[in-house]
């Protein structure tokens, strides 16, 4: 995973934008390698923070506005394979390999029995408050 980012801070304000890149992933069931491949994808998040300062009871309270999946990408991040690859034996040299085009069972899509994939959630915007409490000393 490659993470790139830019942050900025000025007194009570701070902001950042981060871009995370995940490279090609190869899945296997243990018996055969590289049974499935997931393409590389990126995810960009951004946030703005304001921290309340000034000696009040709520000193160090932080207000945060976050934007997750800023560019609304919908890439596949995971795959649970529903079927096993079909083993093929090469009679010339006696080796076995997985045949990516044939499986040992039917692969109906999109009914039950199909692969179970994970996808990046859609863009989201979130506002949060983290309360700080500073009782005044006597």
C-alpha positions as CSV (number, residue, x, y, z in Angstrom):
1,X,0.0,0.0,0.0
2,X,1.3,3.5,-0.9
3,X,0.0,6.5,1.1
4,X,0.5,10.1,0.0
5,X,-0.7,13.1,1.9
6,X,-0.6,16.8,2.5
7,X,-1.3,18.4,5.8
8,X,-1.7,22.0,6.9
9,X,-1.9,23.5,10.4
10,X,-2.5,27.1,11.4
11,X,-3.3,27.9,15.1
12,X,-6.7,26.2,15.8
13,X,-7.2,25.0,12.2
14,X,-5.7,21.9,10.6
15,X,-6.6,20.1,7.4
16,X,-5.3,17.2,5.4
17,X,-5.9,15.2,2.2
18,X,-4.6,11.6,1.9
19,X,-4.5,9.3,-1.1
20,X,-4.0,5.6,-0.5
21,X,-3.1,3.2,-3.4
22,X,-3.4,-0.6,-3.1
23,X,-1.7,-2.6,-5.7
24,X,-2.8,-5.7,-7.6
25,X,-3.9,-8.5,-5.3
26,X,-3.8,-12.2,-6.2
27,X,-6.1,-14.7,-4.4
28,X,-5.8,-18.4,-4.1
29,X,-7.5,-21.2,-2.2
30,X,-4.3,-22.8,-1.0
31,X,-4.2,-25.5,-3.6
32,X,-3.7,-23.3,-6.7
33,X,-1.9,-20.0,-6.8
34,X,-3.2,-16.8,-8.5
35,X,-6.7,-18.2,-8.8
36,X,-8.2,-14.7,-9.0
37,X,-6.8,-11.2,-9.4
38,X,-8.1,-7.9,-8.0
39,X,-7.1,-4.7,-9.9
40,X,-5.3,-1.9,-8.1
41,X,-7.4,0.9,-6.7
42,X,-7.0,4.3,-4.9
43,X,-9.0,5.9,-2.1
44,X,-8.8,9.6,-1.3
45,X,-10.0,11.1,2.1
46,X,-9.9,14.7,3.3
47,X,-10.7,16.4,6.6
48,X,-10.9,19.8,8.3
49,X,-10.5,20.3,12.0
50,X,-11.1,23.3,14.3
51,X,-10.0,23.1,17.9
52,X,-11.7,25.5,20.4
53,X,-9.2,27.3,22.5
54,X,-9.3,30.2,24.9
55,X,-9.7,28.9,28.4
56,X,-13.4,28.1,28.5
57,X,-14.9,25.0,30.0
58,X,-14.8,23.4,26.6
59,X,-11.2,24.2,25.9
60,X,-9.6,21.7,23.4
61,X,-13.0,20.6,21.9
62,X,-12.4,19.5,18.3
63,X,-14.9,20.0,15.5
64,X,-14.1,17.8,12.5
65,X,-15.6,17.7,8.9
66,X,-14.5,14.5,7.0
67,X,-14.9,13.5,3.4
68,X,-14.3,9.8,2.8
69,X,-13.9,8.4,-0.7
70,X,-13.7,11.9,-2.1
71,X,-13.9,10.9,-5.8
72,X,-16.7,8.3,-5.2
73,X,-14.7,5.3,-6.5
74,X,-16.5,1.9,-6.4
75,X,-13.6,-0.6,-6.8
76,X,-13.5,-4.2,-5.7
77,X,-11.4,-4.6,-2.5
78,X,-12.0,-8.3,-1.8
79,X,-13.4,-11.5,-3.2
80,X,-14.4,-14.7,-1.5
81,X,-14.3,-17.3,-4.2
82,X,-17.4,-19.5,-4.4
83,X,-16.0,-22.3,-6.3
84,X,-12.7,-24.1,-6.6
85,X,-10.6,-24.1,-9.7
86,X,-10.5,-27.3,-11.7
87,X,-7.3,-29.2,-11.5
88,X,-5.8,-30.0,-14.9
89,X,-3.0,-32.5,-15.3
90,X,-0.5,-32.0,-18.1
91,X,0.1,-35.6,-19.3
92,X,3.3,-34.7,-21.1
93,X,5.2,-33.8,-17.9
94,X,2.8,-34.9,-15.1
95,X,2.3,-31.4,-13.5
96,X,-1.0,-30.0,-12.2
97,X,-2.2,-26.5,-12.6
98,X,-5.5,-24.5,-12.1
99,X,-7.7,-23.9,-15.1
100,X,-9.1,-20.3,-14.7
101,X,-11.8,-20.9,-17.2
102,X,-13.3,-24.1,-15.8
103,X,-14.4,-24.9,-12.3
104,X,-15.4,-28.1,-10.5
105,X,-19.0,-26.8,-10.0
106,X,-21.3,-24.4,-11.9
107,X,-20.7,-20.7,-11.3
108,X,-24.1,-19.1,-11.5
109,X,-24.0,-15.3,-11.4
110,X,-25.7,-13.4,-9.7
111,X,-27.7,-16.1,-7.9
112,X,-26.4,-17.9,-4.8
113,X,-23.2,-19.7,-5.2
114,X,-21.5,-16.7,-6.8
115,X,-18.4,-15.1,-5.5
116,X,-18.9,-12.7,-2.6
117,X,-17.1,-9.4,-3.3
118,X,-16.3,-6.4,-1.2
119,X,-16.6,-2.9,-2.7
120,X,-15.4,0.5,-1.5
121,X,-18.4,2.3,0.1
122,X,-19.7,5.4,-1.6
123,X,-18.6,8.9,-0.8
124,X,-19.5,9.9,2.8
125,X,-19.4,13.2,4.6
126,X,-19.2,13.2,8.4
127,X,-19.3,15.9,11.0
128,X,-18.0,15.0,14.5
129,X,-17.3,16.7,17.8
130,X,-14.8,15.5,20.3
131,X,-15.5,17.3,23.6
132,X,-12.7,18.6,25.7
133,X,-13.4,19.7,29.3
134,X,-11.3,22.0,31.3
135,X,-12.7,23.0,34.7
136,X,-11.5,26.3,35.8
137,X,-9.0,26.1,38.7
138,X,-9.9,27.8,42.0
